[in-house]
Amino acid sequence: MKTMITDAQIALIHEKFNHTNQPVRRKEFVTRGKSLGFDHDALHETIVNRFKRGTVRGQYYFPTVRAAATSAPAEPAPIEAKINHACSVSSVSNDEIYIPEVDSTYVKWGEFKTILKVIKSNQFFPLFISGMSGNVKTFMVEQGCAQAKREYVRVQISPETDEDDLIGGFRLINGETVFQKGPVIKAMERGCILLIDEIDRVTEKVMCLQGVLEGKPILLKKTGEVITPKAGFNVIATANTKGRGSDDGRYSAAKIIDDAFLERFVASIDQPYPSAAIETKILKKHAEKFSVDDEEFLNKLIAWAVVIRKTFEDDAIDDVISTRRLCHIIQAFAIFEDRMMAIEKCTNRFDEDTRLSFIDLYTKIDESTILPTEVEA
């Protein structure tokens, strides 16, 4: 089945002709439709199959205009109303824009002060934050916005993310096809922080962000509207890599990002794992949250993570325990009330050799632990 343009989209194109009742030529209709972002072949199919031919070869009448002139229905829906409806609906919800709440478990460390200065500056200063998984890159930006009381929008990137997901596209709402603005446009119009999470999962389908990263007005190709970013708008991106892919294969979905794209970020931050002292503070906060009263266990977890990371740096083990994973273990311990069981359940996601290495290293640090055995249901 061949694709054709909907009635609401025809109304948008009709607006380009200033609502004239005069016939239009096929080439002119296709040219103006393409300027709104519609498909070339669909435009051709629509005008041939849906429009009334004029008296001159190559001329056509808009179907809604022709119907109004010949049939005169009792209460015709005016074209102008359809156009206004199509252009005025910019979103179904703005719930993704909000000021984050301050999280009592967050501990300020690393580059937090730097990020907070950028957020508070109210300037357009695109920032790229890279670092291994689970070292609170995203959480740091969120809590920076919470402290500065700045609105933010978080966009999660995947290999399937495209221009329609970010900038916006046509949606069927209440029986009408309307253009719904995406999170990037909403952030520009509100002058808030746009957090692009895991940007190294990006593909060439989101190169539409290059103009956004320049901080200048951009054209919505599908509506012809020009969006000028409001003061305070800024882009902060997080990634596991620096845009060069993952050599060790740990982040297999990470892509090599185009240099022209990366060059648009003014500054970059490399986020390491926290020191043992900072990580101790973080675990104590989570222990309080989950009512865990076992300081010895917390200290042994910190020592265990330090040994694992050192072993990883020496290429003697294939993975590491992140700060996030340590917090998960605390929560699991609050449920199972067993150190070894909490560690086992939270390391099962790793391959068997790595998991066994993790458990073996922990038993060397905590001799009081007993390896879990099969338990009856």
N, C-alpha and C positions, 0 to 999 in steps of 0.2 A: 504493500500500500504506500502510495507516495504521500510525502508530508506536505501539508498546506498551512498557511497562516491562519490563526484564529480570528474571530470577529473583533476581539479587543485589540489585537495587534494591527488589524486592518485600520481600526479607529486611530491608532497612534500614527500610522503612516498617513492617514487622511488629514491629520492635523498639519502635517508638513505642506499640504496643498491649500492651507488656509480655508478649509471647509468649502471650497469651490464646488459648484454643481457641474462644472464643465468637464468634458471627458479628459482622460489622461492617456499618455502614450506608455506602452509597456516598458520601454527602456527607462523612462523617467520614474515610473513606479518602482522598478527593480533597484535603480540607483538610490532612491530615497529610503527604500526598505533596508538596503544593505548598510546605509549610514546609521541605522538604528540597531544593527547587529544581526539582522535576520538572514537566513540562508538564501543564497542566490537561486538554487533550483526550486526551493519551496515558494519563493516569490513568483517565479515563472509559472509554476503549476497553479498557484492561487489565481492569478489574474486571468489565465486562460479558462479555468474551470468555474470560477466563482463570479467573474465580472461580466456585465452586459456589454456586448460589442457596440461601438458607436457606428455612425453612418460612414465614417472614413476608416479605411483599413489601418489597423494598428492602434486605434483609439478604443478606450474602455471607460465604463462608468463604475464608480464604486457601488457595490451591491446595496448598502444601506441607503445611499443617496437615491439610487434608481427606484428602490422600493417605496421610499417616501413620496416620490414624484408621481408614481403610477397607481399605487394601491390605497394610499391614505388610510392607514389603520386607525381605529378609534382613539387609542392613546399610545402613539409611537414613542419608543424610548429615544430621546434625542441623542444624537451622536456626541454632542458636546459633553453630556453627562457621563457617557461611557469613557470619554477621553480623560475627563477630570478624575474619574474613579481610578482609571489605570495609572495615572500619574501621581495621585496623591497618596496611595497606599504604599508606604516605604518599608513597612515591616509588620509582622504579626505581633511581635513581642520584643521588648528591649530588656528582658530579664538578664541577658548576658552582660549587661553593663551595670556595674555596681561598685561600691567601695567595700573592699574586703574587711572582715572583722579581724581584730588583733587576736592572734592565737597565743595562749599562755604557754604553750610548749616551745615556742620559737626562741632560740638563743642567737643573739646578734654576733656574727663573727665574719672572718674573711673580708670579702669585698662589699659587705652590706653598706658601710658608710658611703662608699663610692656610688653604689646604685641609688642610695637614698638621695644623694646630692643631685644626681641626674634627674630623678623623679621630681624633686622639689624645685629644680631650676625652672620648670615650666617651658623649657626650650625644646626645640626639635633636635634631638641628639641620638640618632639610632645607635643602639648598643647591642653587641653580640657577646653572649656569655656561653662559654664551652666548659665541659667537664664531664667526668664519668657519671654514670647513672646513680641516682640515690644520694647525691651530695647537696640537696636542697636548692638547686638553681631556681627552679620555678617558685618554690616556697619563699625564697629570698625576695623575689620581685613582688610577689603577692603581699608579703608583710611590709615591704617598703611602701607600697601603695596604701596599706592599712594605716601605717604610722603617719604618712603624709596626708591622709584623708583624700586620696585621689581616686577617681573612678578608673576602672580598668576593664579591658575585655581580653579574655584568653581564647586564643585560637589554637586548636590542636592539629598539627600537620600530620598527614599520612600520605603514602604514595598515590592515593586516589584523590587528594585535595586538588581542586582546580579553581579557575577564575570564578565560576558560578558560586562556589562555596564561600569565597572570600569577598568578592566585590558585590555579588548579588545576581539575581536572574528572575525570569518570569515564573510566577507560581499561580496555581488555580486557587483562588480565595473567594468563598461565597458565590461560586459559579462564574466568577470573572477572572480572566488572566491578567495579572497585575505584576508590576516589577517590585520585587522585595529587595531592599538594600541588605548587603551582607555585613558581617561584623567589622570589616575594615572600614567601610564607608561610615558606619555608625560611629566608630571610634574617631574618625576624622571630624565628623560633624559635631560631636560632643566635646572634642578637645581633651580626650582622655588617653591613658596609656594602653597601647595595643601590645599584648604579650603574644608573640608567635612561638609556641612551644614545639620543640624538636624540629627546628627548621631544616636540619640536615636530612630529613625524610622527604624533602621537597623534590619535585620533578620540574621539567620545563613548562608544565601546565600552569605554574603560578608565577611565571615571569612578569605577570601583570603587576606584581608588587614593586617592580623596579621604579616606576614613577612615584609610587607611594613613599618609597624610601628616600626620595629627593625632597619631600616636604612641600611639594608644589601642588597647585590645583590639578586635578585629573578629570578626564572626560569619561562619563559613563556611556560607552558606545551604544548600549541598547536603548537608551532614552534620550541621548543628546544633552543631558544635564552635566554641568561642570561643578565638581565638588571642591570647595576650597577648605583646607584643613583649618579648624579653629585653633586659636592660641592654646598651647598646653598639650596638643597632640604629639605623641612620640611613639616610637617603635622599639621594643626590646625583644630580642630573640634568644632562645636557649637552644643548645645543641650538645650532643655527646662528643662530637668531633669538631674540628676547626674548618669544616667544609671540604676536607680532602679525602673523605671516606675513612673506613676502618681497616687498617692493614692487618690487624690480628683477627678480624672476623667476629669480634665480640658484638659489634653493632652492624650486622649484615644489611640492615635496611638503610643505613646511612649512605647518602649519595655524595658524589663530588659536586660541589656547588660552583656555578659559573663565577669567574673572577669579577666580571662586571657587576654581578649581583652583590658579592661580598664587599666590593669596594665602596658600596653605598653606605656601609656601616661606618660611622665616624670612629668608634673605638671598640676594642675587644677586651674581654676579661676571661682569664683562665681560672676556673674555680677548682681548687684541690679538695681533698677530703680534710675535715677539721683535725686539729691536733688532738692528742689523747685528753688533754685538759678540757677542751671545748666539748669533745664528744661525751665526756663524763657528765658535764652540765646538761647536755641534751638528753641523755638517758635518765638522769635524775628527774627531769621535767616529765618525761613519759612515765617513769615509775610512779610519780605522784598522781598523774592522770589516771593510771590504771590500778592505783592502790597496791603497788608492789613494794614490800618492805624487805628488801634483801640487797643491801649495799655491796656485800661480798660478791654476789652474782654480777652486779653491774661492773665492778672493777675487773672481774675475770673476763667479762665480755669485751671490755676495752682492750685488755692485754691480748686477748685472742685475735681481735680485729687488727691490731698493730702487727702481730706475728704473721698473719695471713697476707697483709699488704706488703710486708718486707719479703715474704716468700714469693709473692707474685712478681715483684720487681726483679727478683733473682731468677725469674723464669722457671721456678720449681713447682708452680701451681698455675692453673689456667684461668682462675677467676678470683674475685675479691668479695669481701663482705662490706656492703655499703652502710652508711649511717642509717638509711631508711630500713635496711634489713635488720639492724640491731634494734631499732624501735619496734619492728614487727615481732622480734623475739621476746621483747619485754611484754608486749600485749599477749602473746601466746603463753608466756609463763603465768600471767595473771589468770588465764583460763585453765591451764593444765596443772599448774602448781608443781611442775617438774622441770628442772633445768634442761636435762638431756632431751626430754620429749619436745620442749619448746624449740630447741635448736634443730632437732631432727625435722620437725614439721616445717620449719621456716627455711630449711636448706634442701628440701626435696626437689625443688625446681631445677637444681644444678645436675649436670651429668653425674653418673655414678662414681667415677674416679674422683672428681672434684669434691663431691659430697662426702665421700669417705675420708678424704684428706682433711676436710674442714673438721669433721667429728674427731678424727685422730688427734689433730692439733689441739682441740679443746680439752680432750681427756688428759693431755700432757700438762695443761695449765690448771685444770680443776680435777685433782685426783679423787675428789669425793664423788664424782659422777659415776653412774653405772650405765653402760650402754643399754638402750631400750631393747626389750625382748617382746615377742609377740604376745599381745594381751587378748584375753577372751572378750568377746563382745558382750 
